[in-house]
Amino acid sequence: MTGEPLAFSRTKAAAVLAVGLCAWLSLASPAAAGPLGSLFGRHPSDGRDIAAPPVARYITEDGDVFTFDRTQPKALLKFDGSFEVWALQPQPAPRGDIIYKNDLGEPVLRATRLGGVTIFTDQRPAGAAAALAGIASPLKLAIMGPQVLLERLAQASARASHAARRLIQFDAGRPGQEATPISAPLMADAAMVTSEAVVRMSKRSDARKLLDHILKVQLVEGPRASVQLDGSGVLEVTVAPPQGLAGRPSSDRIVQVAQSFH
C-alpha cells in the first residue's frame, strides 16, 4: 500500500499536531461535558478503556495526514492528497489490539484498545505512530449521474493512457447492464483507483511487461469485488454497490493481478 500521502512541512505538521493535541486535551478533561469527556485512552477516574472516535484525522511524525473511519463493517482510510479510499478488514490481535488489513490480507493499520494508532506504508513497513489531529466526517461516495460517470471514465482513461504512453480505454457496464444511479458512483471511484494502479505500475522497472497486457478497462457490476485480466487485454473490474466503498478492489489488488498475469 502506498496511499501517496501529502507530505507536510515540519512546521505545518507541528501546527496540525498541536491543534489536535489541544483538542484532545480539552475533550479529555474531566470537566468536558457529554460522551466525549475522554476522547480515547483510560477514563480519568475509574481506569476503564475509552474507545477512539469512530471517525478521526491522524498525523504521523513524518507529517502524513489521513482520515480513519470505523463507522462501517469494513474500516475506511484515506490519505490527504490521494483520492483512493482503502477498505480494511478488522482482525483481533494480542492485548486487545485490532489489525486492519487490505484486500490482499496485508496489515495497513494497528489500533490499540487505548486508542493508539500505527500506520504501515511502503515507506514505513515497520509502522509509524500516528497522533490524533481532530474529529472528521465519514468517508462516503459522492452522488452522481450518468454524465459525471462518463467524465470520470474519460479522466481515468486520460490518466492511465498518459502513464502507459498509449490509449487505455475505460468503459462501464455491459450490453443490457448499464450503470445505474446506485452503481455509477462506485464505478467512477473504481475507474480512478484503476488509473492509480496503472500510474503506479508505469513507475516500475518492469512497467512495459505489466502494462503491455492491459489494453482496455471494463467496469462491471457483480456480487462481490474482483479483478481479472484476460488474454485479449481486457482488465475487468467488478464492483458490488451494496458494499459501498468496500465494494471494489484496491489499487494494490489490481497491481497484483497484473503482476500474476502470464
VOBA-958508 format. One record per atom (N, C-alpha, C): x, y, z; residue in three letters. Coordinates in steps of 0.2 Angstrom, whole numbers, padded with zeros to 4 digits, always signed. Layout:
# VOBA-958508
XYZALA;...
This chain:
# VOBA-958508
+0004-0006+0000MET;+0000+0000+0000MET;+0004+0006+0000MET;+0003+0011-0004THR;+0007+0017-0005THR;+0003+0023-0002THR;-0003+0023-0004GLY;-0008+0029-0002GLY;-0005+0036-0005GLY;+0001+0036-0007GLU;+0004+0043-0009GLU;+0001+0049-0005GLU;+0003+0048+0002PRO;+0001+0054+0006PRO;+0004+0060+0005PRO;+0001+0066+0006LEU;+0004+0073+0005LEU;+0009+0074+0011LEU;+0015+0076+0009ALA;+0020+0077+0014ALA;+0019+0085+0016ALA;+0018+0086+0022PHE;+0018+0092+0025PHE;+0025+0095+0027PHE;+0026+0101+0028SER;+0032+0103+0031SER;+0032+0102+0038SER;+0038+0102+0041ARG;+0039+0100+0048ARG;+0035+0105+0052ARG;+0035+0112+0050THR;+0032+0117+0054THR;+0024+0116+0053THR;+0022+0114+0047LYS;+0014+0114+0047LYS;+0012+0107+0050LYS;+0016+0102+0050ALA;+0015+0096+0054ALA;+0014+0097+0061ALA;+0019+0101+0064ALA;+0019+0103+0071ALA;+0013+0107+0073ALA;+0011+0111+0068ALA;+0005+0115+0070ALA;-0001+0111+0070ALA;-0002+0106+0065VAL;-0008+0102+0065VAL;-0008+0098+0071VAL;-0002+0095+0073LEU;-0002+0091+0079LEU;-0004+0095+0085LEU;-0001+0101+0085ALA;-0003+0105+0091ALA;-0010+0106+0092ALA;-0013+0108+0086VAL;-0021+0109+0086VAL;-0024+0103+0089VAL;-0022+0097+0086GLY;-0025+0090+0088GLY;-0024+0089+0095GLY;-0018+0090+0098LEU;-0017+0089+0105LEU;-0021+0093+0109LEU;-0022+0100+0107CYS;-0026+0104+0111CYS;-0033+0102+0111CYS;-0036+0100+0105ALA;-0042+0097+0105ALA;-0043+0091+0109ALA;-0038+0087+0109TRP;-0039+0081+0113TRP;-0039+0082+0121TRP;-0034+0087+0123LEU;-0034+0089+0130LEU;-0040+0092+0132LEU;-0043+0096+0128SER;-0049+0099+0130SER;-0055+0094+0131SER;-0055+0089+0126LEU;-0060+0084+0126LEU;-0059+0079+0132LEU;-0053+0078+0133ALA;-0051+0073+0138ALA;-0052+0075+0145ALA;-0053+0082+0146SER;-0053+0085+0153SER;-0059+0082+0156SER;-0059+0081+0163PRO;-0065+0078+0167PRO;-0070+0083+0167PRO;-0069+0090+0165ALA;-0074+0095+0166ALA;-0078+0095+0159ALA;-0075+0092+0154ALA;-0079+0092+0147ALA;-0086+0088+0148ALA;-0091+0091+0145ALA;-0097+0088+0145ALA;-0099+0083+0140ALA;-0103+0078+0141GLY;-0105+0074+0136GLY;-0101+0068+0135GLY;-0102+0063+0130PRO;-0099+0057+0130PRO;-0091+0057+0128PRO;-0089+0063+0125LEU;-0083+0064+0123LEU;-0078+0067+0129LEU;-0080+0066+0135GLY;-0076+0069+0141GLY;-0069+0066+0140GLY;-0069+0060+0138SER;-0062+0057+0137SER;-0062+0054+0130SER;-0058+0057+0125LEU;-0058+0055+0118LEU;-0056+0048+0117LEU;-0050+0047+0120PHE;-0048+0040+0120PHE;-0044+0038+0126PHE;-0042+0032+0127GLY;-0037+0030+0132GLY;-0041+0028+0138GLY;-0039+0029+0144ARG;-0042+0027+0150ARG;-0046+0033+0153ARG;-0052+0031+0156HIS;-0056+0036+0159HIS;-0052+0038+0165HIS;-0052+0045+0166PRO;-0048+0048+0171PRO;-0050+0046+0178PRO;-0055+0044+0180SER;-0057+0042+0187SER;-0057+0035+0188SER;-0060+0030+0184ASP;-0061+0023+0185ASP;-0056+0019+0181ASP;-0052+0021+0177GLY;-0047+0017+0173GLY;-0050+0013+0167GLY;-0057+0014+0166ARG;-0060+0010+0160ARG;-0057+0012+0154ARG;-0057+0008+0149ASP;-0054+0009+0142ASP;-0060+0013+0139ASP;-0057+0019+0135ILE;-0062+0023+0131ILE;-0060+0022+0124ILE;-0065+0021+0120ALA;-0064+0020+0113ALA;-0062+0026+0109ALA;-0058+0026+0104ALA;-0056+0032+0100ALA;-0062+0034+0096ALA;-0062+0040+0093PRO;-0068+0042+0089PRO;-0069+0038+0083PRO;-0075+0037+0082PRO;-0076+0032+0076PRO;-0074+0035+0069PRO;-0073+0041+0069VAL;-0070+0044+0063VAL;-0066+0050+0065VAL;-0059+0050+0063ALA;-0055+0055+0065ALA;-0049+0056+0060ALA;-0046+0061+0061ARG;-0040+0063+0057ARG;-0034+0061+0061ARG;-0028+0059+0058TYR;-0022+0057+0062TYR;-0016+0060+0058TYR;-0011+0061+0061ILE;-0005+0064+0058ILE;+0001+0060+0061ILE;+0006+0058+0056THR;+0012+0054+0058THR;+0017+0059+0060THR;+0023+0056+0062GLU;+0029+0060+0064GLU;+0032+0063+0057GLU;+0030+0060+0052ASP;+0033+0062+0045ASP;+0028+0068+0042ASP;+0023+0069+0045GLY;+0018+0074+0043GLY;+0013+0072+0038GLY;+0012+0065+0038ASP;+0007+0062+0033ASP;+0000+0062+0037ASP;-0005+0065+0034VAL;-0011+0065+0037VAL;-0016+0061+0034VAL;-0020+0057+0038PHE;-0025+0053+0035PHE;-0032+0053+0039PHE;-0037+0051+0036THR;-0044+0050+0039THR;-0045+0043+0040THR;-0047+0041+0046PHE;-0049+0034+0048PHE;-0056+0033+0050PHE;-0060+0030+0046ASP;-0067+0029+0048ASP;-0069+0022+0049ASP;-0072+0021+0056ARG;-0074+0015+0058ARG;-0081+0014+0059ARG;-0085+0018+0055THR;-0092+0018+0056THR;-0096+0012+0052THR;-0092+0009+0048GLN;-0095+0003+0044GLN;-0091-0003+0045GLN;-0094-0009+0043PRO;-0091-0016+0044PRO;-0084-0016+0042PRO;-0082-0013+0037LYS;-0075-0013+0035LYS;-0073-0005+0036LYS;-0067-0004+0039ALA;-0065+0002+0041ALA;-0062+0005+0034ALA;-0063+0012+0034LEU;-0060+0016+0028LEU;-0055+0020+0030LEU;-0050+0021+0025LEU;-0044+0025+0027LEU;-0042+0029+0020LEU;-0041+0035+0021LYS;-0039+0040+0016LYS;-0034+0045+0018LYS;-0028+0045+0014PHE;-0023+0049+0015PHE;-0025+0056+0012PHE;-0023+0062+0015ASP;-0024+0068+0012ASP;-0019+0068+0005ASP;-0022+0071+0000GLY;-0018+0071-0006GLY;-0019+0065-0010GLY;-0023+0061-0009SER;-0024+0055-0013SER;-0032+0054-0013SER;-0034+0052-0019PHE;-0041+0050-0020PHE;-0043+0043-0018PHE;-0039+0039-0017GLU;-0041+0032-0015GLU;-0042+0031-0008GLU;-0048+0028-0007VAL;-0050+0026+0000VAL;-0049+0018+0001VAL;-0046+0017+0006TRP;-0044+0010+0007TRP;-0049+0007+0012TRP;-0052+0001+0009ALA;-0057-0003+0014ALA;-0053-0008+0017ALA;-0053-0008+0024LEU;-0049-0013+0028LEU;-0053-0017+0032LEU;-0051-0024+0033GLN;-0055-0029+0037GLN;-0052-0029+0044GLN;-0056-0028+0049PRO;-0053-0028+0056PRO;-0052-0036+0058PRO;-0046-0037+0061GLN;-0044-0043+0064GLN;-0042-0043+0071GLN;-0044-0046+0076PRO;-0042-0046+0083PRO;-0034-0048+0083PRO;-0031-0044+0088ALA;-0024-0045+0089ALA;-0022-0046+0096ALA;-0016-0048+0098PRO;-0015-0049+0105PRO;-0016-0042+0109PRO;-0017-0043+0115ARG;-0018-0037+0120ARG;-0024-0033+0119ARG;-0028-0036+0115GLY;-0034-0032+0114GLY;-0034-0027+0108GLY;-0028-0027+0104ASP;-0027-0023+0098ASP;-0031-0026+0093ASP;-0032-0021+0087ILE;-0035-0023+0081ILE;-0031-0022+0075ILE;-0030-0026+0071ILE;-0026-0025+0065ILE;-0031-0025+0059ILE;-0030-0019+0055TYR;-0034-0018+0049TYR;-0030-0020+0043TYR;-0033-0025+0039LYS;-0029-0027+0033LYS;-0033-0025+0027LYS;-0029-0024+0021ASN;-0032-0023+0015ASN;-0034-0029+0011ASN;-0037-0029+0005ASP;-0040-0034+0002ASP;-0035-0040-0001ASP;-0028-0039+0001LEU;-0023-0044+0000LEU;-0021-0047+0006LEU;-0024-0045+0012GLY;-0023-0048+0018GLY;-0017-0045+0022GLY;-0014-0039+0019GLU;-0008-0036+0022GLU;-0010-0031+0027GLU;-0007-0030+0033PRO;-0008-0026+0038PRO;-0007-0018+0035PRO;-0012-0014+0037VAL;-0011-0007+0035VAL;-0011-0003+0041VAL;-0015-0005+0046LEU;-0016+0000+0052LEU;-0017-0005+0058LEU;-0014-0003+0064ARG;-0015-0006+0070ARG;-0018-0001+0075ARG;-0023-0003+0079ALA;-0026+0001+0084ALA;-0026-0003+0090ALA;-0024+0001+0096THR;-0024-0002+0102THR;-0030-0001+0106THR;-0032-0004+0111ARG;-0038-0003+0115ARG;-0038+0003+0119ARG;-0032+0006+0119LEU;-0031+0013+0122LEU;-0031+0019+0118LEU;-0032+0017+0111GLY;-0033+0022+0106GLY;-0027+0024+0102GLY;-0021+0020+0103GLY;-0015+0021+0099GLY;-0016+0019+0092GLY;-0013+0022+0088VAL;-0013+0020+0080VAL;-0006+0020+0077VAL;-0005+0014+0074THR;+0001+0014+0070THR;-0001+0012+0063THR;+0002+0016+0058ILE;+0001+0015+0051ILE;+0007+0012+0047ILE;+0005+0007+0043PHE;+0010+0004+0039PHE;+0010+0006+0032PHE;+0015+0008+0029THR;+0016+0010+0022THR;+0022+0007+0019THR;+0023+0008+0012ASP;+0029+0006+0009ASP;+0035+0010+0011ASP;+0034+0016+0013GLN;+0039+0020+0016GLN;+0041+0018+0023GLN;+0036+0016+0027ARG;+0037+0014+0034ARG;+0034+0007+0035ARG;+0037+0002+0032PRO;+0034-0005+0033PRO;+0034-0008+0040PRO;+0039-0005+0044ALA;+0039-0007+0051ALA;+0033-0003+0055ALA;+0030+0002+0052GLY;+0025+0005+0055GLY;+0027+0012+0058GLY;+0023+0017+0058ALA;+0024+0024+0060ALA;+0018+0026+0065ALA;+0020+0028+0071ALA;+0015+0030+0076ALA;+0011+0036+0073ALA;+0004+0037+0074ALA;+0000+0042+0072ALA;-0003+0045+0078ALA;-0004+0052+0078ALA;-0007+0055+0084ALA;-0014+0058+0081ALA;-0018+0058+0086LEU;-0025+0061+0084LEU;-0024+0069+0082LEU;-0027+0071+0076ALA;-0027+0078+0074ALA;-0034+0081+0074ALA;-0039+0077+0076GLY;-0046+0080+0076GLY;-0051+0075+0073GLY;-0057+0077+0075ILE;-0063+0073+0073ILE;-0064+0074+0066ILE;-0067+0070+0062ALA;-0068+0071+0054ALA;-0075+0068+0053ALA;-0077+0069+0046SER;-0083+0067+0044SER;-0082+0060+0041SER;-0087+0056+0040PRO;-0087+0049+0037PRO;-0085+0050+0030PRO;-0081+0045+0028LEU;-0080+0044+0021LEU;-0085+0041+0017LEU;-0088+0044+0012LYS;-0093+0042+0008LYS;-0092+0043+0000LYS;-0096+0039-0004LEU;-0096+0040-0011LEU;-0100+0046-0013LEU;-0098+0050-0018ALA;-0102+0056-0020ALA;-0107+0054-0024ALA;-0113+0057-0024ILE;-0119+0056-0028ILE;-0117+0059-0035ILE;-0119+0055-0040MET;-0118+0057-0047MET;-0122+0054-0052MET;-0123+0057-0057GLY;-0127+0055-0063GLY;-0123+0052-0068GLY;-0126+0050-0074PRO;-0123+0047-0079PRO;-0117+0051-0083PRO;-0119+0058-0083GLN;-0114+0062-0086GLN;-0108+0063-0082GLN;-0108+0063-0076VAL;-0102+0063-0071VAL;-0098+0057-0072VAL;-0102+0051-0072LEU;-0098+0045-0073LEU;-0094+0045-0079LEU;-0097+0047-0085LEU;-0093+0047-0091LEU;-0087+0052-0091LEU;-0088+0057-0087GLU;-0082+0062-0086GLU;-0077+0059-0082GLU;-0079+0055-0077ARG;-0074+0051-0073ARG;-0070+0046-0077ARG;-0074+0042-0081LEU;-0071+0037-0086LEU;-0066+0040-0090LEU;-0068+0046-0093ALA;-0063+0050-0098ALA;-0057+0052-0094ALA;-0058+0054-0088GLN;-0052+0057-0084GLN;-0048+0051-0082GLN;-0051+0045-0080ALA;-0047+0039-0078ALA;-0043+0037-0085ALA;-0046+0037-0090SER;-0043+0034-0097SER;-0037+0039-0098SER;-0038+0045-0098ALA;-0033+0050-0099ALA;-0027+0049-0095ALA;-0028+0048-0088ARG;-0023+0047-0084ARG;-0019+0041-0085ARG;-0023+0035-0086ALA;-0019+0029-0087ALA;-0016+0029-0094ALA;-0019+0032-0099SER;-0016+0032-0106SER;-0009+0036-0106SER;-0009+0042-0102HIS;-0003+0046-0101HIS;+0002+0042-0098HIS;+0001+0038-0093ALA;+0006+0034-0089ALA;+0008+0028-0094ALA;+0004+0025-0097ALA;+0006+0020-0102ALA;+0009+0022-0108ALA;+0008+0028-0110ARG;+0010+0031-0116ARG;+0007+0028-0122ARG;+0000+0026-0121ARG;-0004+0024-0127ARG;-0011+0024-0124ARG;-0016+0023-0128LEU;-0023+0023-0126LEU;-0025+0017-0122LEU;-0028+0018-0116ILE;-0031+0013-0112ILE;-0038+0015-0111ILE;-0043+0012-0115GLN;-0050+0014-0114GLN;-0053+0012-0108GLN;-0058+0016-0105PHE;-0062+0014-0099PHE;-0069+0014-0101PHE;-0072+0008-0100ASP;-0080+0008-0101ASP;-0083+0005-0095ASP;-0090+0007-0094ALA;-0093+0005-0088ALA;-0100+0001-0091ALA;-0101-0005-0087GLY;-0107-0009-0089GLY;-0106-0013-0095GLY;-0111-0018-0096ARG;-0111-0022-0102ARG;-0117-0021-0106ARG;-0118-0023-0112PRO;-0124-0023-0115PRO;-0130-0026-0111PRO;-0135-0022-0110GLY;-0141-0024-0106GLY;-0140-0023-0099GLY;-0134-0021-0097GLN;-0132-0020-0090GLN;-0128-0013-0089GLN;-0132-0008-0090GLU;-0129-0001-0089GLU;-0128+0001-0082GLU;-0124+0006-0081ALA;-0123+0009-0074ALA;-0130+0012-0072ALA;-0131+0011-0066THR;-0137+0014-0063THR;-0135+0020-0058THR;-0140+0023-0055PRO;-0138+0029-0050PRO;-0135+0026-0044PRO;-0136+0019-0043ILE;-0133+0016-0037ILE;-0126+0014-0038ILE;-0125+0011-0044SER;-0118+0008-0046SER;-0114+0014-0049SER;-0116+0019-0052ALA;-0112+0024-0055ALA;-0107+0027-0051ALA;-0108+0029-0044PRO;-0103+0032-0040PRO;-0097+0027-0039PRO;-0099+0021-0038LEU;-0094+0016-0036LEU;-0090+0014-0042LEU;-0093+0014-0048MET;-0089+0013-0054MET;-0084+0019-0056MET;-0087+0025-0054ALA;-0082+0030-0055ALA;-0076+0030-0051ALA;-0078+0028-0044ASP;-0072+0028-0040ASP;-0067+0022-0042ASP;-0070+0017-0044ALA;-0066+0011-0046ALA;-0062+0013-0052ALA;-0064+0017-0057ALA;-0061+0019-0063ALA;-0055+0023-0060ALA;-0055+0028-0056MET;-0050+0032-0054MET;-0045+0027-0050MET;-0047+0023-0046VAL;-0042+0018-0042VAL;-0038+0014-0047VAL;-0042+0012-0053THR;-0038+0008-0058THR;-0033+0012-0061THR;-0035+0018-0063SER;-0030+0023-0066SER;-0024+0024-0061SER;-0025+0024-0055GLU;-0020+0025-0050GLU;-0015+0019-0050GLU;-0018+0013-0051ALA;-0014+0006-0051ALA;-0010+0007-0058ALA;-0012+0009-0063VAL;-0009+0010-0069VAL;-0003+0015-0068VAL;-0004+0020-0065VAL;+0001+0025-0064VAL;+0007+0022-0060VAL;+0005+0019-0055ARG;+0010+0015-0050ARG;+0014+0010-0054ARG;+0011+0006-0059MET;+0014+0001-0062MET;+0019+0005-0067MET;+0017+0010-0070SER;+0021+0014-0075SER;+0028+0016-0072SER;+0028+0017-0066LYS;+0034+0019-0062LYS;+0039+0014-0060LYS;+0037+0008-0062ARG;+0042+0002-0060ARG;+0046+0000-0066ARG;+0052-0003-0064SER;+0057-0005-0069SER;+0054-0010-0074SER;+0049-0014-0072ASP;+0046-0019-0076ASP;+0039-0016-0079ASP;+0038-0010-0080ALA;+0032-0007-0082ALA;+0030-0009-0089ALA;+0034-0010-0093ARG;+0032-0012-0100ARG;+0029-0019-0100ARG;+0032-0024-0096LYS;+0029-0030-0095LYS;+0022-0031-0092LYS;+0021-0026-0087LEU;+0015-0026-0084LEU;+0009-0023-0088LEU;+0011-0017-0091LEU;+0006-0013-0095LEU;+0004-0015-0102LEU;+0009-0019-0105ASP;+0008-0021-0112ASP;+0002-0026-0112ASP;+0000-0029-0107HIS;-0006-0034-0107HIS;-0012-0030-0106HIS;-0012-0024-0104ILE;-0019-0020-0102ILE;-0020-0015-0108ILE;-0025-0017-0112LEU;-0027-0013-0117LEU;-0034-0009-0116LEU;-0038-0012-0112LYS;-0044-0009-0110LYS;-0046-0011-0103LYS;-0050-0006-0100VAL;-0053-0007-0093VAL;-0060-0007-0093VAL;-0063-0013-0091GLN;-0071-0014-0091GLN;-0073-0014-0084GLN;-0077-0009-0082LEU;-0080-0009-0076LEU;-0087-0012-0076LEU;-0089-0017-0072VAL;-0095-0021-0072VAL;-0097-0022-0065VAL;-0104-0023-0064GLU;-0107-0024-0058GLU;-0108-0032-0056GLU;-0106-0034-0050GLY;-0107-0041-0048GLY;-0108-0042-0041GLY;-0108-0048-0038PRO;-0110-0049-0031PRO;-0104-0047-0026PRO;-0098-0047-0029ARG;-0093-0045-0025ARG;-0087-0042-0029ARG;-0083-0038-0025ALA;-0077-0035-0029ALA;-0072-0040-0031ALA;-0070-0039-0037SER;-0065-0043-0040SER;-0061-0040-0046SER;-0056-0043-0048VAL;-0052-0040-0054VAL;-0049-0046-0058VAL;-0049-0046-0064GLN;-0046-0051-0068GLN;-0044-0048-0075GLN;-0039-0051-0078LEU;-0036-0049-0084LEU;-0036-0055-0089LEU;-0039-0054-0095ASP;-0039-0060-0099ASP;-0034-0059-0105ASP;-0034-0064-0109GLY;-0029-0064-0114GLY;-0030-0059-0120GLY;-0036-0056-0120SER;-0037-0051-0125SER;-0035-0044-0123SER;-0033-0044-0117GLY;-0031-0037-0114GLY;-0036-0033-0111GLY;-0041-0036-0109VAL;-0047-0033-0105VAL;-0046-0034-0098VAL;-0045-0028-0094LEU;-0044-0029-0087LEU;-0052-0027-0084LEU;-0055-0033-0082GLU;-0062-0032-0079GLU;-0062-0031-0072GLU;-0065-0025-0070VAL;-0065-0023-0063VAL;-0072-0024-0061VAL;-0074-0028-0056THR;-0081-0029-0054THR;-0082-0026-0047THR;-0087-0022-0047VAL;-0089-0018-0041VAL;-0096-0021-0038VAL;-0096-0021-0032ALA;-0103-0023-0028ALA;-0106-0017-0025ALA;-0110-0013-0028PRO;-0113-0007-0025PRO;-0116-0007-0018PRO;-0119-0013-0016PRO;-0122-0013-0009PRO;-0116-0013-0004PRO;-0110-0014-0005GLN;-0105-0014+0000GLN;-0101-0007+0000GLN;-0104-0002-0004GLY;-0101+0005-0004GLY;-0094+0005-0006GLY;-0090+0009-0003LEU;-0083+0010-0004LEU;-0079+0003-0004LEU;-0081-0002+0000ALA;-0078-0008+0001ALA;-0080-0013-0004ALA;-0084-0011-0009GLY;-0086-0015-0014GLY;-0082-0014-0021GLY;-0076-0013-0021ARG;-0072-0013-0026ARG;-0065-0014-0024ARG;-0061-0017-0029PRO;-0054-0019-0027PRO;-0049-0013-0026PRO;-0044-0014-0022SER;-0039-0008-0021SER;-0034-0008-0027SER;-0031-0003-0027SER;-0025-0002-0032SER;-0020-0008-0031SER;-0019-0009-0025ASP;-0014-0015-0023ASP;-0016-0021-0026ASP;-0023-0023-0026ARG;-0025-0029-0029ARG;-0025-0029-0036ARG;-0026-0023-0039ILE;-0026-0023-0047ILE;-0019-0024-0049ILE;-0014-0021-0046VAL;-0007-0022-0047VAL;-0005-0029-0047VAL;-0007-0032-0041GLN;-0005-0039-0040GLN;-0008-0044-0046GLN;-0014-0042-0048VAL;-0017-0046-0054VAL;-0013-0045-0060VAL;-0011-0039-0062ALA;-0006-0038-0067ALA;+0000-0041-0067ALA;+0003-0042-0061GLN;+0009-0045-0060GLN;+0009-0053-0061GLN;+0003-0055-0059SER;+0002-0063-0059SER;+0000-0065-0066SER;-0001-0060-0071PHE;-0004-0062-0077PHE;+0002-0065-0082PHE;+0000-0071-0085HIS;+0005-0074-0089HIS;+0002-0075-0096HIS;
